[in-house]
Amino acid sequence: MSARLTLNTGFHTGSIDRRIFGGFLEHLGRAVYGGVYDPGSARSDEQGLRRDVLTALSRLQMPVVRYPGGNYVSAYDWKDTVGPRSARPRRPDYAWQSIETNQFGIGEFMTWCGALGTAPFLAVNLGTGGAADAAQLVEYTNLPAGTRWSDQRVAHGRAAPYAVKLWGLGNELDGPWQAGHVPAEEYARRAFQASFLMKQLDPSIETVAAGSSGRGMPTYLAWDREVLETGWDTIDYVSAHRYSSNAGGDTPQYLAEGVEIDRILADYAAAIGYVRGRKRSNKHVYLAFDEWNVWYRARDGEHARGGWREAPPLLEEHYNLEDAVVVAQYLAAFIRRADLVKIACLAQIVNVIAPVLTRPDGLLLQTIFHPFALFAEHARGLSLSPRIESPEYAAGSYGRVPVLDAASSFDPDSGAIAAFLINRSQEPLSVELSVQDRRLVAAPQAVVFGGGSVTAENTWESPERVRPRAGHAERNETGCRVEVPGPGLAVVTLATSSR
């Protein structure tokens, strides 16, 4: 089976925003306690931060990490999380029926961000909280000393402002499961008021309004339109969320998940464009896909309810090869729509629906870790518009779908082209890669991932069963030919110069 990918560096959708490789850390299960923060562990530094987790996550090159939630943020009081740890209150976490000790708070998260080399993306509580409380958090983190809350930061040991630039305005308040759930008109007013006050304190910040929590919501896009129309003048992004599932056991359909992701991106481009047109506005609002992943096994019952314990093991999904191929399709879609998607956050990063699992004596990289690392390593510069010629296959309710899914980037400074080739079938796929307007100046390089059983996974006993390996790209006049495992991913890098 064969396919063809044609590229021309004159055809692109703009610059790739590196923030599409963001992550998400929520106070949920063992994500924080026993995940990124474990002061009793020999694997932790003097701040209590797991060194092995930092090392693993550094490979993902996440420019931003969203925190502290998620559902957790809708009943969150940031004031509980600052100051001396001995004085911080223990609180019930209503979202996940757990006990929150608040030993890891704003200051600890900022320290962790510095250790990882990432920027904080802080969410404010617009469920049980409001605009004044959100503005006070901006005052605490971003203002120089001389006001009530900035002086509190100084008293807590941090003289210089944290200068947090990216802020989320609540979470999934369209969902009846959310603390403070309200109709779209009420949330839109809350978001507008909060963003306005926050930007009055620090005009340099950017804010992300909470869009629909999923395409299956009855208010999908109507909610987003209301939020965009009300908040247009003060918000910078609207969020989208999706968790992919193969609960029905239909692998051919599941491996075509990129079709659904593309539809969601098209929906948001249309909704944003509609509101922009109605307002006759020169301003652009972009998409922050700030929760996305595969999640369907560890979702209900004891997997999602903590029994009022501290850091219970919750939502600890185990991933296989087909899940990793779906993750690759998310990233390819984000790259192709570089004109729209400026931020995306893999949900989440440690233990909870995560690429990394921990236990006291070690760390495991799950299958989904590897495509994320490969995309983050190689995607640079402009997002090229791929021309795909591919056989199709029957993908359940998605109909006939191309076997080949692809994205590509071009770095004008170095001349490097990276092509991300995703094989949705369960057979090998030979791909002819052609670059119309550049010539190769060195042998192409390839890394491949996948092939074999779709249910193959990495385990503590066999931690490297599914991992990247060297591939072979056969050079020709206009590019190269590479075999992509089925199902799987090939990343081809080309050193080029102008013809």
Sequence and secondary structure as in RCSB ss.txt:
>XXXX:A:sequence
MSARLTLNTGFHTGSIDRRIFGGFLEHLGRAVYGGVYDPGSARSDEQGLRRDVLTALSRLQMPVVRYPGGNYVSA
YDWKDTVGPRSARPRRPDYAWQSIETNQFGIGEFMTWCGALGTAPFLAVNLGTGGAADAAQLVEYTNLPAGTRWS
DQRVAHGRAAPYAVKLWGLGNELDGPWQAGHVPAEEYARRAFQASFLMKQLDPSIETVAAGSSGRGMPTYLAWDR
EVLETGWDTIDYVSAHRYSSNAGGDTPQYLAEGVEIDRILADYAAAIGYVRGRKRSNKHVYLAFDEWNVWYRARD
GEHARGGWREAPPLLEEHYNLEDAVVVAQYLAAFIRRADLVKIACLAQIVNVIAPVLTRPDGLLLQTIFHPFALF
AEHARGLSLSPRIESPEYAAGSYGRVPVLDAASSFDPDSGAIAAFLINRSQEPLSVELSVQDRRLVAAPQAVVFG
GGSVTAENTWESPERVRPRAGHAERNETGCRVEVPGPGLAVVTLATSSR
>XXXX:A:secstr
 EEEEEE TT EEEE  GGGGEEE  SSTTSTBTTTB TT TTB TTSBBHHHHHHHHTTT SEEEES SGGGGG
  GGGGSS GGG   EEETTTTEEE   S HHHHHHHHHHHT EEEEEE  SS  HHHHHHHHHHHHS SSSHHH
HHHHHTT  S     EEEE S TTSTTSTT   HHHHHHHHHHHHHHHHHH TT EEEE   S TTSTTTTHHHH
HHHHHHTTT  EEEEEEEE  TT  HHHHTTHHHHHHHHHHHHHHHHHHHHHHTT     EEEEEEEEE  SS S
GGGT  TTEES   S    BHHHHHHHHHHHHHHHHTTTTEEEEEEE SBSSS SEEEETTEEEE TTHHHHHHH
HHH  SEEE  EEE  EEE GGG EEESEEEEEEE TTT EEEEEEEE SSS EEEEEEESSEEE S  EEEEEE
 S TT B  SSSTTSS  EE  EEE SSEEEEEE SSEEEEEEEEEEE 
